[in-house]
Amino acid sequence: METISKIEKNGFVISMKQKLIKQIDSNLFEIRSNRGSYKKQIIYFHRIGNEYIIVKSFSKKFLMLSQRRVGFAAEIEKILGDK
């Protein structure tokens, strides 16, 4: 995915400033990719070192993140985050 490549190249801090990444909880982040009418959201968390876990990826007509999806991602992060 082009957006993930940009994030890898620019780093976390610059990607946050460019609004490629949005923090949605203490260790949960969202990547939004917009290409024309194609809109993709990815929820992920940082685990250890260079390890990131993608929890949920979905396409939507409108880029609004539901609390249900955030709750699901938070539960996965609790289960896998400390391992």
C-alpha positions, 0 to 999 in steps of 0.5 A: 500500500502506497500510504504505508510505504510513505509512513515507513519512509518518513517515520512516525513523527512526520507521518503524524504531522502529515495526518497519515497516522492518527492516534485513537487510543494510548497504543492504537493508531489509524492509517487512512488512505484516500485515492479518489473514491477508494477509502481505506482505514487500517487500525494497528498497534505497536508491539515491540521494537519494529513490530506492528500488528494490524488489527483491522482493515476496512473500506468505507464510503465515509471515513468515520471510525466507529467506537465498536471497531476501536473497542475491538482493536483495543481488546486485540491489543490487550491480548497481543500487546504484552507478548 
